[in-house]
Amino acid sequence: MERRTDAELQEGIWHHDHPDEPVLLYSETGDGYESRKVDLFRDGRQDYADESTSIGTTFLGQERNRRSKRSRPMRSSRCS
């Protein structure tokens, strides 16, 4: 997979008590669409998805990434 120079990286921390849900979420987007995603679970499991692969329960979003006024944005940084 070719590395995009216009990609935005997002990191999310999810505080909850559900063992089947991830606690750390990493997402790479370009043009508003996810291109890669990693979900990390409390038990150490790591699920992954990109444009051609989906491992575990993780998959890429099908819709354009738009921030809701009600949701808190995840910490993000630009790739260079």
PDB file with SEQRES, HELIX, SHEET and CRYST1 records, atoms N, CA, C and O in Angstrom:
SEQRES   1 A   80  MET GLU ARG ARG THR ASP ALA GLU LEU GLN GLU GLY ILE          
SEQRES   2 A   80  TRP HIS HIS ASP HIS PRO ASP GLU PRO VAL LEU LEU TYR          
SEQRES   3 A   80  SER GLU THR GLY ASP GLY TYR GLU SER ARG LYS VAL ASP          
SEQRES   4 A   80  LEU PHE ARG ASP GLY ARG GLN ASP TYR ALA ASP GLU SER          
SEQRES   5 A   80  THR SER ILE GLY THR THR PHE LEU GLY GLN GLU ARG ASN          
SEQRES   6 A   80  ARG ARG SER LYS ARG SER ARG PRO MET ARG SER SER ARG          
SEQRES   7 A   80  CYS SER                                                      
SHEET    1 AA1 6 SER A  54  ILE A  55  0                                        
SHEET    2 AA1 6 GLN A  46  ASP A  50 -1                                        
SHEET    3 AA1 6 TYR A  33  LEU A  40 -1                                        
SHEET    4 AA1 6 LEU A  24  GLY A  30 -1                                        
SHEET    5 AA1 6 GLU A   8  ILE A  13 -1                                        
SHEET    6 AA1 6 ARG A  75  ARG A  78 -1                                        
CRYST1    1.000    1.000    1.000  90.00  90.00  90.00 P 1           1          
ATOM      1  N   MET A   1       0.840  -1.177   0.000  1.00  0.00           N  
ATOM      2  CA  MET A   1       0.000   0.000   0.000  1.00  0.00           C  
ATOM      3  C   MET A   1       0.884   1.238   0.000  1.00  0.00           C  
ATOM      4  O   MET A   1       1.830   1.337   0.782  1.00  0.00           O  
ATOM      5  N   GLU A   2       0.579   2.153  -0.856  1.00  0.00           N  
ATOM      6  CA  GLU A   2       1.352   3.381  -0.979  1.00  0.00           C  
ATOM      7  C   GLU A   2       0.987   4.346   0.154  1.00  0.00           C  
ATOM      8  O   GLU A   2      -0.192   4.537   0.450  1.00  0.00           O  
ATOM      9  N   ARG A   3       1.980   4.942   0.775  1.00  0.00           N  
ATOM     10  CA  ARG A   3       1.729   5.883   1.874  1.00  0.00           C  
ATOM     11  C   ARG A   3       1.256   7.213   1.314  1.00  0.00           C  
ATOM     12  O   ARG A   3       1.887   7.785   0.425  1.00  0.00           O  
ATOM     13  N   ARG A   4       0.143   7.698   1.841  1.00  0.00           N  
ATOM     14  CA  ARG A   4      -0.434   8.965   1.388  1.00  0.00           C  
ATOM     15  C   ARG A   4       0.212  10.123   2.140  1.00  0.00           C  
ATOM     16  O   ARG A   4       0.456  10.022   3.342  1.00  0.00           O  
ATOM     17  N   THR A   5       0.486  11.208   1.451  1.00  0.00           N  
ATOM     18  CA  THR A   5       1.064  12.377   2.107  1.00  0.00           C  
ATOM     19  C   THR A   5      -0.010  13.332   2.591  1.00  0.00           C  
ATOM     20  O   THR A   5       0.289  14.247   3.358  1.00  0.00           O  
ATOM     21  N   ASP A   6      -1.268  13.147   2.161  1.00  0.00           N  
ATOM     22  CA  ASP A   6      -2.356  14.025   2.587  1.00  0.00           C  
ATOM     23  C   ASP A   6      -3.225  13.371   3.650  1.00  0.00           C  
ATOM     24  O   ASP A   6      -4.330  13.846   3.914  1.00  0.00           O  
ATOM     25  N   ALA A   7      -2.752  12.291   4.267  1.00  0.00           N  
ATOM     26  CA  ALA A   7      -3.544  11.546   5.234  1.00  0.00           C  
ATOM     27  C   ALA A   7      -3.602  12.261   6.576  1.00  0.00           C  
ATOM     28  O   ALA A   7      -2.659  12.938   6.984  1.00  0.00           O  
ATOM     29  N   GLU A   8      -4.730  12.093   7.249  1.00  0.00           N  
ATOM     30  CA  GLU A   8      -4.898  12.597   8.615  1.00  0.00           C  
ATOM     31  C   GLU A   8      -4.987  11.397   9.535  1.00  0.00           C  
ATOM     32  O   GLU A   8      -5.766  10.477   9.287  1.00  0.00           O  
ATOM     33  N   LEU A   9      -4.191  11.398  10.600  1.00  0.00           N  
ATOM     34  CA  LEU A   9      -4.205  10.313  11.579  1.00  0.00           C  
ATOM     35  C   LEU A   9      -5.028  10.739  12.776  1.00  0.00           C  
ATOM     36  O   LEU A   9      -4.898  11.861  13.267  1.00  0.00           O  
ATOM     37  N   GLN A  10      -5.885   9.828  13.248  1.00  0.00           N  
ATOM     38  CA  GLN A  10      -6.716  10.101  14.410  1.00  0.00           C  
ATOM     39  C   GLN A  10      -6.513   9.004  15.437  1.00  0.00           C  
ATOM     40  O   GLN A  10      -6.374   7.830  15.092  1.00  0.00           O  
ATOM     41  N   GLU A  11      -6.499   9.401  16.712  1.00  0.00           N  
ATOM     42  CA  GLU A  11      -6.365   8.465  17.816  1.00  0.00           C  
ATOM     43  C   GLU A  11      -7.526   8.697  18.764  1.00  0.00           C  
ATOM     44  O   GLU A  11      -7.807   9.835  19.141  1.00  0.00           O  
ATOM     45  N   GLY A  12      -8.200   7.629  19.151  1.00  0.00           N  
ATOM     46  CA  GLY A  12      -9.302   7.752  20.095  1.00  0.00           C  
ATOM     47  C   GLY A  12      -9.117   6.815  21.270  1.00  0.00           C  
ATOM     48  O   GLY A  12      -8.677   5.678  21.101  1.00  0.00           O  
ATOM     49  N   ILE A  13      -9.451   7.287  22.455  1.00  0.00           N  
ATOM     50  CA  ILE A  13      -9.423   6.465  23.664  1.00  0.00           C  
ATOM     51  C   ILE A  13     -10.864   6.314  24.115  1.00  0.00           C  
ATOM     52  O   ILE A  13     -11.567   7.307  24.298  1.00  0.00           O  
ATOM     53  N   TRP A  14     -11.310   5.075  24.297  1.00  0.00           N  
ATOM     54  CA  TRP A  14     -12.695   4.804  24.672  1.00  0.00           C  
ATOM     55  C   TRP A  14     -12.707   4.204  26.070  1.00  0.00           C  
ATOM     56  O   TRP A  14     -12.210   3.097  26.278  1.00  0.00           O  
ATOM     57  N   HIS A  15     -13.269   4.927  27.025  1.00  0.00           N  
ATOM     58  CA  HIS A  15     -13.361   4.473  28.418  1.00  0.00           C  
ATOM     59  C   HIS A  15     -14.679   3.720  28.600  1.00  0.00           C  
ATOM     60  O   HIS A  15     -15.752   4.314  28.495  1.00  0.00           O  
ATOM     61  N   HIS A  16     -14.601   2.416  28.871  1.00  0.00           N  
ATOM     62  CA  HIS A  16     -15.795   1.591  29.056  1.00  0.00           C  
ATOM     63  C   HIS A  16     -15.401   0.288  29.745  1.00  0.00           C  
ATOM     64  O   HIS A  16     -14.220   0.033  29.980  1.00  0.00           O  
ATOM     65  N   ASP A  17     -16.397  -0.533  30.065  1.00  0.00           N  
ATOM     66  CA  ASP A  17     -16.163  -1.815  30.736  1.00  0.00           C  
ATOM     67  C   ASP A  17     -16.565  -3.009  29.870  1.00  0.00           C  
ATOM     68  O   ASP A  17     -16.808  -4.088  30.412  1.00  0.00           O  
ATOM     69  N   HIS A  18     -16.643  -2.859  28.564  1.00  0.00           N  
ATOM     70  CA  HIS A  18     -17.067  -3.926  27.659  1.00  0.00           C  
ATOM     71  C   HIS A  18     -15.842  -4.657  27.103  1.00  0.00           C  
ATOM     72  O   HIS A  18     -15.090  -4.072  26.323  1.00  0.00           O  
ATOM     73  N   PRO A  19     -15.622  -5.923  27.483  1.00  0.00           N  
ATOM     74  CA  PRO A  19     -14.418  -6.638  27.044  1.00  0.00           C  
ATOM     75  C   PRO A  19     -14.349  -6.904  25.541  1.00  0.00           C  
ATOM     76  O   PRO A  19     -13.265  -7.133  25.005  1.00  0.00           O  
ATOM     77  N   ASP A  20     -15.489  -6.877  24.859  1.00  0.00           N  
ATOM     78  CA  ASP A  20     -15.509  -7.159  23.422  1.00  0.00           C  
ATOM     79  C   ASP A  20     -15.385  -5.911  22.560  1.00  0.00           C  
ATOM     80  O   ASP A  20     -15.507  -5.998  21.338  1.00  0.00           O  
ATOM     81  N   GLU A  21     -15.146  -4.760  23.161  1.00  0.00           N  
ATOM     82  CA  GLU A  21     -15.017  -3.499  22.422  1.00  0.00           C  
ATOM     83  C   GLU A  21     -13.608  -2.934  22.596  1.00  0.00           C  
ATOM     84  O   GLU A  21     -13.010  -3.108  23.658  1.00  0.00           O  
ATOM     85  N   PRO A  22     -13.063  -2.261  21.580  1.00  0.00           N  
ATOM     86  CA  PRO A  22     -11.702  -1.713  21.674  1.00  0.00           C  
ATOM     87  C   PRO A  22     -11.612  -0.549  22.663  1.00  0.00           C  
ATOM     88  O   PRO A  22     -12.595   0.146  22.918  1.00  0.00           O  
ATOM     89  N   VAL A  23     -10.422  -0.355  23.209  1.00  0.00           N  
ATOM     90  CA  VAL A  23     -10.177   0.765  24.119  1.00  0.00           C  
ATOM     91  C   VAL A  23      -9.325   1.851  23.467  1.00  0.00           C  
ATOM     92  O   VAL A  23      -9.386   3.009  23.878  1.00  0.00           O  
ATOM     93  N   LEU A  24      -8.530   1.494  22.455  1.00  0.00           N  
ATOM     94  CA  LEU A  24      -7.758   2.452  21.669  1.00  0.00           C  
ATOM     95  C   LEU A  24      -8.112   2.264  20.203  1.00  0.00           C  
ATOM     96  O   LEU A  24      -8.166   1.136  19.711  1.00  0.00           O  
ATOM     97  N   LEU A  25      -8.352   3.367  19.507  1.00  0.00           N  
ATOM     98  CA  LEU A  25      -8.731   3.309  18.098  1.00  0.00           C  
ATOM     99  C   LEU A  25      -7.826   4.247  17.315  1.00  0.00           C  
ATOM    100  O   LEU A  25      -7.664   5.412  17.679  1.00  0.00           O  
ATOM    101  N   TYR A  26      -7.243   3.742  16.251  1.00  0.00           N  
ATOM    102  CA  TYR A  26      -6.406   4.546  15.367  1.00  0.00           C  
ATOM    103  C   TYR A  26      -6.999   4.485  13.966  1.00  0.00           C  
ATOM    104  O   TYR A  26      -7.367   3.411  13.491  1.00  0.00           O  
ATOM    105  N   SER A  27      -7.092   5.629  13.308  1.00  0.00           N  
ATOM    106  CA  SER A  27      -7.679   5.685  11.979  1.00  0.00           C  
ATOM    107  C   SER A  27      -6.886   6.639  11.102  1.00  0.00           C  
ATOM    108  O   SER A  27      -6.480   7.713  11.545  1.00  0.00           O  
ATOM    109  N   GLU A  28      -6.669   6.241   9.858  1.00  0.00           N  
ATOM    110  CA  GLU A  28      -6.021   7.095   8.874  1.00  0.00           C  
ATOM    111  C   GLU A  28      -7.063   7.425   7.810  1.00  0.00           C  
ATOM    112  O   GLU A  28      -7.685   6.528   7.243  1.00  0.00           O  
ATOM    113  N   THR A  29      -7.248   8.711   7.545  1.00  0.00           N  
ATOM    114  CA  THR A  29      -8.215   9.128   6.538  1.00  0.00           C  
ATOM    115  C   THR A  29      -7.534  10.005   5.499  1.00  0.00           C  
ATOM    116  O   THR A  29      -6.542  10.679   5.778  1.00  0.00           O  
ATOM    117  N   GLY A  30      -8.080   9.979   4.322  1.00  0.00           N  
ATOM    118  CA  GLY A  30      -7.643  10.832   3.223  1.00  0.00           C  
ATOM    119  C   GLY A  30      -8.865  11.159   2.388  1.00  0.00           C  
ATOM    120  O   GLY A  30      -9.655  10.265   2.083  1.00  0.00           O  
ATOM    121  N   ASP A  31      -9.037  12.389   2.020  1.00  0.00           N  
ATOM    122  CA  ASP A  31     -10.218  12.828   1.270  1.00  0.00           C  
ATOM    123  C   ASP A  31     -11.502  12.551   2.041  1.00  0.00           C  
ATOM    124  O   ASP A  31     -12.567  12.424   1.435  1.00  0.00           O  
ATOM    125  N   GLY A  32     -11.421  12.457   3.366  1.00  0.00           N  
ATOM    126  CA  GLY A  32     -12.606  12.239   4.186  1.00  0.00           C  
ATOM    127  C   GLY A  32     -13.003  10.788   4.374  1.00  0.00           C  
ATOM    128  O   GLY A  32     -13.964  10.512   5.092  1.00  0.00           O  
ATOM    129  N   TYR A  33     -12.296   9.848   3.753  1.00  0.00           N  
ATOM    130  CA  TYR A  33     -12.619   8.431   3.858  1.00  0.00           C  
ATOM    131  C   TYR A  33     -11.502   7.688   4.578  1.00  0.00           C  
ATOM    132  O   TYR A  33     -10.326   8.009   4.406  1.00  0.00           O  
ATOM    133  N   GLU A  34     -11.871   6.689   5.389  1.00  0.00           N  
ATOM    134  CA  GLU A  34     -10.860   5.889   6.062  1.00  0.00           C  
ATOM    135  C   GLU A  34     -10.091   5.047   5.056  1.00  0.00           C  
ATOM    136  O   GLU A  34     -10.666   4.489   4.122  1.00  0.00           O  
ATOM    137  N   SER A  35      -8.771   4.963   5.265  1.00  0.00           N  
ATOM    138  CA  SER A  35      -7.953   4.104   4.425  1.00  0.00           C  
ATOM    139  C   SER A  35      -7.287   2.991   5.233  1.00  0.00           C  
ATOM    140  O   SER A  35      -6.961   1.938   4.684  1.00  0.00           O  
ATOM    141  N   ARG A  36      -7.083   3.217   6.540  1.00  0.00           N  
ATOM    142  CA  ARG A  36      -6.541   2.193   7.438  1.00  0.00           C  
ATOM    143  C   ARG A  36      -7.103   2.424   8.831  1.00  0.00           C  
ATOM    144  O   ARG A  36      -7.417   3.551   9.215  1.00  0.00           O  
ATOM    145  N   LYS A  37      -7.222   1.331   9.580  1.00  0.00           N  
ATOM    146  CA  LYS A  37      -7.755   1.433  10.934  1.00  0.00           C  
ATOM    147  C   LYS A  37      -7.188   0.302  11.789  1.00  0.00           C  
ATOM    148  O   LYS A  37      -7.052  -0.827  11.319  1.00  0.00           O  
ATOM    149  N   VAL A  38      -6.855   0.609  13.053  1.00  0.00           N  
ATOM    150  CA  VAL A  38      -6.396  -0.383  14.024  1.00  0.00           C  
ATOM    151  C   VAL A  38      -7.197  -0.186  15.298  1.00  0.00           C  
ATOM    152  O   VAL A  38      -7.314   0.932  15.800  1.00  0.00           O  
ATOM    153  N   ASP A  39      -7.753  -1.281  15.823  1.00  0.00           N  
ATOM    154  CA  ASP A  39      -8.459  -1.258  17.102  1.00  0.00           C  
ATOM    155  C   ASP A  39      -7.687  -2.123  18.090  1.00  0.00           C  
ATOM    156  O   ASP A  39      -7.374  -3.276  17.794  1.00  0.00           O  
ATOM    157  N   LEU A  40      -7.379  -1.573  19.264  1.00  0.00           N  
ATOM    158  CA  LEU A  40      -6.647  -2.297  20.306  1.00  0.00           C  
ATOM    159  C   LEU A  40      -7.597  -2.581  21.460  1.00  0.00           C  
ATOM    160  O   LEU A  40      -8.343  -1.704  21.895  1.00  0.00           O  
ATOM    161  N   PHE A  41      -7.561  -3.821  21.954  1.00  0.00           N  
ATOM    162  CA  PHE A  41      -8.468  -4.267  22.999  1.00  0.00           C  
ATOM    163  C   PHE A  41      -7.731  -4.414  24.327  1.00  0.00           C  
ATOM    164  O   PHE A  41      -6.509  -4.556  24.360  1.00  0.00           O  
ATOM    165  N   ARG A  42      -8.480  -4.378  25.403  1.00  0.00           N  
ATOM    166  CA  ARG A  42      -7.926  -4.459  26.752  1.00  0.00           C  
ATOM    167  C   ARG A  42      -7.112  -5.741  26.951  1.00  0.00           C  
ATOM    168  O   ARG A  42      -6.119  -5.732  27.679  1.00  0.00           O  
ATOM    169  N   ASP A  43      -7.522  -6.847  26.309  1.00  0.00           N  
ATOM    170  CA  ASP A  43      -6.827  -8.125  26.480  1.00  0.00           C  
ATOM    171  C   ASP A  43      -5.587  -8.253  25.593  1.00  0.00           C  
ATOM    172  O   ASP A  43      -4.949  -9.306  25.588  1.00  0.00           O  
ATOM    173  N   GLY A  44      -5.231  -7.200  24.842  1.00  0.00           N  
ATOM    174  CA  GLY A  44      -4.049  -7.211  23.999  1.00  0.00           C  
ATOM    175  C   GLY A  44      -4.327  -7.529  22.535  1.00  0.00           C  
ATOM    176  O   GLY A  44      -3.438  -7.398  21.695  1.00  0.00           O  
ATOM    177  N   ARG A  45      -5.545  -7.944  22.223  1.00  0.00           N  
ATOM    178  CA  ARG A  45      -5.897  -8.247  20.831  1.00  0.00           C  
ATOM    179  C   ARG A  45      -5.840  -6.980  19.993  1.00  0.00           C  
ATOM    180  O   ARG A  45      -6.172  -5.895  20.469  1.00  0.00           O  
ATOM    181  N   GLN A  46      -5.416  -7.126  18.739  1.00  0.00           N  
ATOM    182  CA  GLN A  46      -5.330  -6.013  17.798  1.00  0.00           C  
ATOM    183  C   GLN A  46      -6.043  -6.413  16.515  1.00  0.00           C  
ATOM    184  O   GLN A  46      -5.650  -7.382  15.866  1.00  0.00           O  
ATOM    185  N   ASP A  47      -7.084  -5.679  16.142  1.00  0.00           N  
ATOM    186  CA  ASP A  47      -7.790  -5.904  14.889  1.00  0.00           C  
ATOM    187  C   ASP A  47      -7.390  -4.806  13.917  1.00  0.00           C  
ATOM    188  O   ASP A  47      -7.074  -3.690  14.328  1.00  0.00           O  
ATOM    189  N   TYR A  48      -7.403  -5.126  12.617  1.00  0.00           N  
ATOM    190  CA  TYR A  48      -6.876  -4.223  11.605  1.00  0.00           C  
ATOM    191  C   TYR A  48      -7.746  -4.263  10.359  1.00  0.00           C  
ATOM    192  O   TYR A  48      -8.334  -5.294  10.035  1.00  0.00           O  
ATOM    193  N   ALA A  49      -7.823  -3.141   9.668  1.00  0.00           N  
ATOM    194  CA  ALA A  49      -8.494  -3.108   8.367  1.00  0.00           C  
ATOM    195  C   ALA A  49      -7.812  -2.071   7.487  1.00  0.00           C  
ATOM    196  O   ALA A  49      -7.357  -1.030   7.959  1.00  0.00           O  
ATOM    197  N   ASP A  50      -7.752  -2.383   6.189  1.00  0.00           N  
ATOM    198  CA  ASP A  50      -7.351  -1.402   5.190  1.00  0.00           C  
ATOM    199  C   ASP A  50      -8.255  -1.606   3.979  1.00  0.00           C  
ATOM    200  O   ASP A  50      -9.276  -2.286   4.077  1.00  0.00           O  
ATOM    201  N   GLU A  51      -7.896  -1.033   2.856  1.00  0.00           N  
ATOM    202  CA  GLU A  51      -8.774  -1.073   1.688  1.00  0.00           C  
ATOM    203  C   GLU A  51      -8.939  -2.472   1.106  1.00  0.00           C  
ATOM    204  O   GLU A  51      -9.878  -2.711   0.347  1.00  0.00           O  
ATOM    205  N   SER A  52      -8.039  -3.411   1.448  1.00  0.00           N  
ATOM    206  CA  SER A  52      -8.137  -4.768   0.891  1.00  0.00           C  
ATOM    207  C   SER A  52      -8.231  -5.867   1.942  1.00  0.00           C  
ATOM    208  O   SER A  52      -8.445  -7.027   1.587  1.00  0.00           O  
ATOM    209  N   THR A  53      -8.077  -5.539   3.225  1.00  0.00           N  
ATOM    210  CA  THR A  53      -8.014  -6.545   4.279  1.00  0.00           C  
ATOM    211  C   THR A  53      -8.848  -6.118   5.478  1.00  0.00           C  
ATOM    212  O   THR A  53      -8.922  -4.934   5.806  1.00  0.00           O  
ATOM    213  N   SER A  54      -9.478  -7.098   6.133  1.00  0.00           N  
ATOM    214  CA  SER A  54     -10.176  -6.856   7.396  1.00  0.00           C  
ATOM    215  C   SER A  54      -9.889  -8.038   8.307  1.00  0.00           C  
ATOM    216  O   SER A  54     -10.213  -9.179   7.979  1.00  0.00           O  
ATOM    217  N   ILE A  55      -9.272  -7.756   9.464  1.00  0.00           N  
ATOM    218  CA  ILE A  55      -8.914  -8.795  10.417  1.00  0.00           C  
ATOM    219  C   ILE A  55      -9.698  -8.559  11.696  1.00  0.00           C  
ATOM    220  O   ILE A  55      -9.706  -7.450  12.230  1.00  0.00           O  
ATOM    221  N   GLY A  56     -10.365  -9.615  12.193  1.00  0.00           N  
ATOM    222  CA  GLY A  56     -11.175  -9.489  13.402  1.00  0.00           C  
ATOM    223  C   GLY A  56     -12.473  -8.764  13.111  1.00  0.00           C  
ATOM    224  O   GLY A  56     -13.086  -8.966  12.063  1.00  0.00           O  
ATOM    225  N   THR A  57     -12.889  -7.921  14.041  1.00  0.00           N  
ATOM    226  CA  THR A  57     -14.176  -7.218  13.924  1.00  0.00           C  
ATOM    227  C   THR A  57     -14.031  -5.823  13.331  1.00  0.00           C  
ATOM    228  O   THR A  57     -15.023  -5.104  13.210  1.00  0.00           O  
ATOM    229  N   THR A  58     -12.820  -5.427  12.960  1.00  0.00           N  
ATOM    230  CA  THR A  58     -12.563  -4.078  12.456  1.00  0.00           C  
ATOM    231  C   THR A  58     -12.796  -4.004  10.948  1.00  0.00           C  
ATOM    232  O   THR A  58     -12.391  -4.893  10.200  1.00  0.00           O  
ATOM    233  N   PHE A  59     -13.450  -2.937  10.518  1.00  0.00           N  
ATOM    234  CA  PHE A  59     -13.674  -2.695   9.098  1.00  0.00           C  
ATOM    235  C   PHE A  59     -13.654  -1.195   8.861  1.00  0.00           C  
ATOM    236  O   PHE A  59     -13.845  -0.418   9.796  1.00  0.00           O  
ATOM    237  N   LEU A  60     -13.426  -0.782   7.632  1.00  0.00           N  
ATOM    238  CA  LEU A  60     -13.396   0.641   7.295  1.00  0.00           C  
ATOM    239  C   LEU A  60     -14.811   1.176   7.191  1.00  0.00           C  
ATOM    240  O   LEU A  60     -15.730   0.469   6.777  1.00  0.00           O  
ATOM    241  N   GLY A  61     -14.972   2.438   7.572  1.00  0.00           N  
ATOM    242  CA  GLY A  61     -16.256   3.097   7.407  1.00  0.00           C  
ATOM    243  C   GLY A  61     -16.568   3.272   5.932  1.00  0.00           C  
ATOM    244  O   GLY A  61     -15.666   3.525   5.134  1.00  0.00           O  
ATOM    245  N   GLN A  62     -17.823   3.142   5.565  1.00  0.00           N  
ATOM    246  CA  GLN A  62     -18.240   3.243   4.172  1.00  0.00           C  
ATOM    247  C   GLN A  62     -18.636   4.659   3.775  1.00  0.00           C  
ATOM    248  O   GLN A  62     -18.715   4.976   2.588  1.00  0.00           O  
ATOM    249  N   GLU A  63     -18.884   5.509   4.765  1.00  0.00           N  
ATOM    250  CA  GLU A  63     -19.329   6.869   4.477  1.00  0.00           C  
ATOM    251  C   GLU A  63     -18.213   7.864   4.745  1.00  0.00           C  
ATOM    252  O   GLU A  63     -17.271   7.584   5.487  1.00  0.00           O  
ATOM    253  N   ARG A  64     -18.336   9.018   4.133  1.00  0.00           N  
ATOM    254  CA  ARG A  64     -17.368  10.097   4.323  1.00  0.00           C  
ATOM    255  C   ARG A  64     -17.334  10.474   5.796  1.00  0.00           C  
ATOM    256  O   ARG A  64     -18.378  10.557   6.443  1.00  0.00           O  
ATOM    257  N   ASN A  65     -16.142  10.700   6.324  1.00  0.00           N  
ATOM    258  CA  ASN A  65     -15.951  11.052   7.727  1.00  0.00           C  
ATOM    259  C   ASN A  65     -16.320  12.510   7.949  1.00  0.00           C  
ATOM    260  O   ASN A  65     -15.626  13.415   7.484  1.00  0.00           O  
ATOM    261  N   ARG A  66     -17.409  12.728   8.656  1.00  0.00           N  
ATOM    262  CA  ARG A  66     -17.838  14.093   8.997  1.00  0.00           C  
ATOM    263  C   ARG A  66     -17.974  14.179  10.504  1.00  0.00           C  
ATOM    264  O   ARG A  66     -18.549  13.290  11.132  1.00  0.00           O  
ATOM    265  N   ARG A  67     -17.457  15.226  11.078  1.00  0.00           N  
ATOM    266  CA  ARG A  67     -17.542  15.392  12.527  1.00  0.00           C  
ATOM    267  C   ARG A  67     -18.892  15.966  12.913  1.00  0.00           C  
ATOM    268  O   ARG A  67     -19.350  16.960  12.350  1.00  0.00           O  
ATOM    269  N   SER A  68     -19.510  15.327  13.874  1.00  0.00           N  
ATOM    270  CA  SER A  68     -20.793  15.791  14.386  1.00  0.00           C  
ATOM    271  C   SER A  68     -20.563  16.889  15.411  1.00  0.00           C  
ATOM    272  O   SER A  68     -19.556  16.875  16.119  1.00  0.00           O  
ATOM    273  N   LYS A  69     -21.475  17.829  15.496  1.00  0.00           N  
ATOM    274  CA  LYS A  69     -21.354  18.894  16.493  1.00  0.00           C  
ATOM    275  C   LYS A  69     -21.458  18.331  17.904  1.00  0.00           C  
ATOM    276  O   LYS A  69     -20.950  18.930  18.851  1.00  0.00           O  
ATOM    277  N   ARG A  70     -22.122  17.167  18.050  1.00  0.00           N  
ATOM    278  CA  ARG A  70     -22.307  16.577  19.370  1.00  0.00           C  
ATOM    279  C   ARG A  70     -21.134  15.719  19.796  1.00  0.00           C  
ATOM    280  O   ARG A  70     -20.972  15.472  20.991  1.00  0.00           O  
ATOM    281  N   SER A  71     -20.312  15.256  18.874  1.00  0.00           N  
ATOM    282  CA  SER A  71     -19.217  14.366  19.238  1.00  0.00           C  
ATOM    283  C   SER A  71     -17.935  15.154  19.496  1.00  0.00           C  
ATOM    284  O   SER A  71     -17.695  16.201  18.894  1.00  0.00           O  
ATOM    285  N   ARG A  72     -17.122  14.624  20.402  1.00  0.00           N  
ATOM    286  CA  ARG A  72     -15.814  15.216  20.662  1.00  0.00           C  
ATOM    287  C   ARG A  72     -14.845  14.729  19.605  1.00  0.00           C  
ATOM    288  O   ARG A  72     -14.763  13.524  19.371  1.00  0.00           O  
ATOM    289  N   PRO A  73     -14.106  15.621  18.953  1.00  0.00           N  
ATOM    290  CA  PRO A  73     -13.140  15.155  17.957  1.00  0.00           C  
ATOM    291  C   PRO A  73     -12.007  14.390  18.618  1.00  0.00           C  
ATOM    292  O   PRO A  73     -11.603  14.700  19.739  1.00  0.00           O  
ATOM    293  N   MET A  74     -11.494  13.381  17.908  1.00  0.00           N  
ATOM    294  CA  MET A  74     -10.338  12.645  18.399  1.00  0.00           C  
ATOM    295  C   MET A  74      -9.101  13.491  18.177  1.00  0.00           C  
ATOM    296  O   MET A  74      -9.075  14.351  17.296  1.00  0.00           O  
ATOM    297  N   ARG A  75      -8.087  13.247  18.971  1.00  0.00           N  
ATOM    298  CA  ARG A  75      -6.806  13.920  18.772  1.00  0.00           C  
ATOM    299  C   ARG A  75      -6.282  13.520  17.407  1.00  0.00           C  
ATOM    300  O   ARG A  75      -6.327  12.341  17.056  1.00  0.00           O  
ATOM    301  N   SER A  76      -5.798  14.451  16.642  1.00  0.00           N  
ATOM    302  CA  SER A  76      -5.330  14.101  15.302  1.00  0.00           C  
ATOM    303  C   SER A  76      -4.051  14.841  14.973  1.00  0.00           C  
ATOM    304  O   SER A  76      -3.709  15.844  15.599  1.00  0.00           O  
ATOM    305  N   SER A  77      -3.351  14.321  13.970  1.00  0.00           N  
ATOM    306  CA  SER A  77      -2.136  14.983  13.496  1.00  0.00           C  
ATOM    307  C   SER A  77      -2.004  14.729  12.016  1.00  0.00           C  
ATOM    308  O   SER A  77      -2.518  13.728  11.517  1.00  0.00           O  
ATOM    309  N   ARG A  78      -1.332  15.604  11.301  1.00  0.00           N  
ATOM    310  CA  ARG A  78      -1.140  15.475   9.855  1.00  0.00           C  
ATOM    311  C   ARG A  78       0.144  14.716   9.567  1.00  0.00           C  
ATOM    312  O   ARG A  78       1.150  14.899  10.253  1.00  0.00           O  
ATOM    313  N   CYS A  79       0.106  13.862   8.546  1.00  0.00           N  
ATOM    314  CA  CYS A  79       1.330  13.200   8.069  1.00  0.00           C  
ATOM    315  C   CYS A  79       2.089  14.178   7.193  1.00  0.00           C  
ATOM    316  O   CYS A  79       1.490  15.032   6.540  1.00  0.00           O  
ATOM    317  N   SER A  80       3.379  14.056   7.180  1.00  0.00           N  
ATOM    318  CA  SER A  80       4.151  14.888   6.265  1.00  0.00           C  
ATOM    319  C   SER A  80       4.985  14.051   5.344  1.00  0.00           C  
ATOM    320  O   SER A  80       5.703  14.589   4.502  1.00  0.00           O  
TER     321      SER A  80                                                      
END                                                                             
